[in-house]
């Protein structure tokens, strides 16, 4: 678990972890220099928890991704379940994650759906996968043979619902500074065949609130989507291009558990890298030059493979 000024919701999350029907062997908490009562809450919980609680306080603020990198590096058990400070775990979460990994010995990680809560802890009657726009045939199309292509196109796995085998640590760490840790982990694992298993049962209550560091963009209005396209799409493509460079370099330099990345998957990573770079270049052009650039990229078929097809083409033409 990573914490940062999380006193408002932290106690409820910690109590839900202590209420698991399969208790954790340890809880590793990395605090990113909180200035509220977070550490006092953690300390009081650690003194009465029925399992070991290890707390590390960072010397400087690392941010969410690097803080999770540190926390994962400190974990010593065979399976590492990630926890946000503001959610609530269902009592069966760890038991279901453990059972699923036991049933799928070749899987590298598992993740689940979640119920959505508002700031007051009231259910919004929506589920996480719905908010992410994950509709049928998902999760049936997220089989071990297909999920690499799914992940190259879009983010599917939410870290707060995820558990990963510790045997992947040396391969996944350090995280790229340009991609969110859950996307980096799921994409890299799929590249080498350490596939993920989706669990349709909601195993956590995922809280949305104004102060969270990483949220869910689903449910945006048309106006909000237009604003995002104008302000965020180019920056996101730049980050994706830099992150995919890191993915490519990691695949070229590292293997894990004797797994290697097939050459066709490496070529697909390079194709998406080229696609993101072309989209960034298109936004730097104007008028006819931009139209030509977007049209040329559309002829490659990569908008359909790696982006949102015609929606992304229109974004690149209009914004």
Secondary structure, 3 states (H helix, E strand, C coil): CEECCCHHHHHHHHHHHHCCCCCCCEEEEEECCCCCCHHHHHHHHHHHCCCEEEEEECCCCCCHHHHHHHHHHHCCCCEEECCCCCCEECCCHHHHHHHHHHHCCCCCEEEEEEEEECCCCCEEEEEHHHHCCCCCCCCCCCCCCCHHHHHHHCCCCCHHHCEEEHHHHHHHCCCCCCCCHHHHHHHHHHHCCCCEEEEEEEEEEEECCCCCCCCCCCCCCHHHHHHHHHHCHHHHHHHHHHHHHHHHHHHHHCCECCECCCHHHHHHHHHHHHHHHHHHHHHHCCHHHHHHHHHHHHHCCHHHHHCCCHHHHHHHHHC
